[in-house]
Amino acid sequence: MTEPTRIGLVAIGYADGYPRLATTGTPVAVDGTITCVVGRVSMDVLTIDLSNHPGSGIGCRVELWRRHVPVNEVARRAGTISCELLCNVKRVPIIYDK
């Protein structure tokens, strides 16, 4: 990135089942709006671009895959298949929306 960038930290990483090989540009959604991963996924944290999300901060909802982010796209960016991603989510509570 060559211009100033607002970076957010998300408390999830490859220890939680998020793919370690997800590349910069892998989509995530913040409060329903698409943005992307920036840099490498670490064990307990991933970094995302919040430059176009001025109102985002602590407590915002981050969607790794589901309604706004297709799990197949995340898998493609990580060089794997969606079933592997879904099977790797271990220690994170799952919230089911109605």
C-alpha atoms as a printed R data frame, in Angstrom:
   type eleno elety resid chain resno       x       y      z
1  ATOM     1    CA   MET     A     1   0.000   0.000  0.000
2  ATOM     2    CA   THR     A     2   1.379   3.373 -0.974
3  ATOM     3    CA   GLU     A     3  -1.117   5.696  0.690
4  ATOM     4    CA   PRO     A     4  -2.095   6.081  4.359
5  ATOM     5    CA   THR     A     5  -4.176   3.095  5.426
6  ATOM     6    CA   ARG     A     6  -6.355   2.564  8.477
7  ATOM     7    CA   ILE     A     7  -5.715  -0.971  9.741
8  ATOM     8    CA   GLY     A     8  -8.004  -2.968 12.018
9  ATOM     9    CA   LEU     A     9  -7.046  -5.975 14.125
10 ATOM    10    CA   VAL     A    10  -9.424  -8.932 14.264
11 ATOM    11    CA   ALA     A    11  -8.950 -11.360 17.160
12 ATOM    12    CA   ILE     A    12  -8.874 -14.490 15.023
13 ATOM    13    CA   GLY     A    13  -6.067 -16.267 13.240
14 ATOM    14    CA   TYR     A    14  -4.906 -19.636 12.014
15 ATOM    15    CA   ALA     A    15  -5.114 -21.137 15.532
16 ATOM    16    CA   ASP     A    16  -8.867 -20.515 15.279
17 ATOM    17    CA   GLY     A    17  -9.166 -22.141 11.866
18 ATOM    18    CA   TYR     A    18  -8.833 -19.112  9.597
19 ATOM    19    CA   PRO     A    19  -6.581 -20.093  6.676
20 ATOM    20    CA   ARG     A    20  -2.949 -19.143  7.259
21 ATOM    21    CA   LEU     A    21  -2.358 -18.860  3.518
22 ATOM    22    CA   ALA     A    22  -5.135 -16.316  2.892
23 ATOM    23    CA   THR     A    23  -3.517 -13.555  0.868
24 ATOM    24    CA   THR     A    24  -3.753  -9.783  0.985
25 ATOM    25    CA   GLY     A    25  -7.049  -8.939 -0.695
26 ATOM    26    CA   THR     A    26  -9.001 -11.870  0.744
27 ATOM    27    CA   PRO     A    27 -12.466 -10.431  1.416
28 ATOM    28    CA   VAL     A    28 -14.047  -9.960  4.835
29 ATOM    29    CA   ALA     A    29 -17.084  -7.870  5.744
30 ATOM    30    CA   VAL     A    30 -17.199  -5.244  8.487
31 ATOM    31    CA   ASP     A    31 -20.735  -4.454  9.587
32 ATOM    32    CA   GLY     A    32 -21.957  -5.822  6.251
33 ATOM    33    CA   THR     A    33 -19.550  -3.885  4.031
34 ATOM    34    CA   ILE     A    34 -16.775  -5.659  2.124
35 ATOM    35    CA   THR     A    35 -13.124  -4.901  2.822
36 ATOM    36    CA   CYS     A    36 -10.050  -7.129  2.767
37 ATOM    37    CA   VAL     A    37  -7.266  -8.805  4.666
38 ATOM    38    CA   VAL     A    38  -3.953  -6.933  4.631
39 ATOM    39    CA   GLY     A    39  -0.698  -8.802  5.147
40 ATOM    40    CA   ARG     A    40  -0.251 -12.261  6.602
41 ATOM    41    CA   VAL     A    41  -2.628 -14.092  8.893
42 ATOM    42    CA   SER     A    42  -0.944 -14.709 12.250
43 ATOM    43    CA   MET     A    43  -1.762 -17.255 14.934
44 ATOM    44    CA   ASP     A    44  -4.312 -15.144 16.825
45 ATOM    45    CA   VAL     A    45  -4.820 -11.985 14.744
46 ATOM    46    CA   LEU     A    46  -5.558 -10.921 11.222
47 ATOM    47    CA   THR     A    47  -5.286  -7.379  9.922
48 ATOM    48    CA   ILE     A    48  -7.886  -5.756  7.701
49 ATOM    49    CA   ASP     A    49  -8.142  -2.520  5.727
50 ATOM    50    CA   LEU     A    50 -10.517  -0.051  7.395
51 ATOM    51    CA   SER     A    51  -9.637   2.931  5.190
52 ATOM    52    CA   ASN     A    52 -13.176   3.107  3.767
53 ATOM    53    CA   HIS     A    53 -14.831   2.315  7.115
54 ATOM    54    CA   PRO     A    54 -14.367   5.493  9.210
55 ATOM    55    CA   GLY     A    55 -17.073   4.507 11.710
56 ATOM    56    CA   SER     A    56 -15.650   1.060 12.385
57 ATOM    57    CA   GLY     A    57 -13.862   0.260 15.603
58 ATOM    58    CA   ILE     A    58 -13.875  -1.944 18.657
59 ATOM    59    CA   GLY     A    59 -16.961  -4.123 18.797
60 ATOM    60    CA   CYS     A    60 -17.824  -4.009 15.096
61 ATOM    61    CA   ARG     A    61 -19.080  -7.230 13.592
62 ATOM    62    CA   VAL     A    62 -16.577  -8.906 11.268
63 ATOM    63    CA   GLU     A    63 -17.813 -11.634  8.935
64 ATOM    64    CA   LEU     A    64 -15.118 -14.000  7.704
65 ATOM    65    CA   TRP     A    65 -17.481 -15.918  5.429
66 ATOM    66    CA   ARG     A    66 -21.215 -16.350  5.053
67 ATOM    67    CA   ARG     A    67 -23.777 -13.843  3.786
68 ATOM    68    CA   HIS     A    68 -21.462 -11.162  2.360
69 ATOM    69    CA   VAL     A    69 -18.291 -13.201  1.860
70 ATOM    70    CA   PRO     A    70 -18.549 -16.522 -0.022
71 ATOM    71    CA   VAL     A    71 -16.535 -19.253  1.717
72 ATOM    72    CA   ASN     A    72 -15.468 -20.496 -1.725
73 ATOM    73    CA   GLU     A    73 -13.776 -17.147 -2.425
74 ATOM    74    CA   VAL     A    74 -11.844 -17.266  0.859
75 ATOM    75    CA   ALA     A    75 -10.829 -20.860  0.080
76 ATOM    76    CA   ARG     A    76  -9.700 -19.900 -3.430
77 ATOM    77    CA   ARG     A    77  -7.539 -17.084 -2.049
78 ATOM    78    CA   ALA     A    78  -5.963 -19.543  0.409
79 ATOM    79    CA   GLY     A    79  -5.406 -22.242 -2.211
80 ATOM    80    CA   THR     A    80  -7.761 -24.761 -0.628
81 ATOM    81    CA   ILE     A    81 -11.409 -25.866 -0.655
82 ATOM    82    CA   SER     A    82 -14.308 -24.567  1.399
83 ATOM    83    CA   CYS     A    83 -14.850 -27.880  3.217
84 ATOM    84    CA   GLU     A    84 -11.357 -27.641  4.708
85 ATOM    85    CA   LEU     A    85 -12.074 -24.152  6.033
86 ATOM    86    CA   LEU     A    86 -15.371 -25.167  7.585
87 ATOM    87    CA   CYS     A    87 -13.831 -28.245  9.235
88 ATOM    88    CA   ASN     A    88 -10.947 -26.235 10.711
89 ATOM    89    CA   VAL     A    89 -13.047 -23.814 12.766
90 ATOM    90    CA   LYS     A    90 -12.569 -25.187 16.272
91 ATOM    91    CA   ARG     A    91 -12.406 -22.900 19.254
92 ATOM    92    CA   VAL     A    92 -14.577 -20.059 18.038
93 ATOM    93    CA   PRO     A    93 -18.188 -19.878 19.221
94 ATOM    94    CA   ILE     A    94 -20.558 -20.038 16.270
95 ATOM    95    CA   ILE     A    95 -23.428 -17.548 16.224
96 ATOM    96    CA   TYR     A    96 -26.425 -18.605 14.162
97 ATOM    97    CA   ASP     A    97 -28.550 -15.722 12.853
98 ATOM    98    CA   LYS     A    98 -32.210 -16.298 12.081
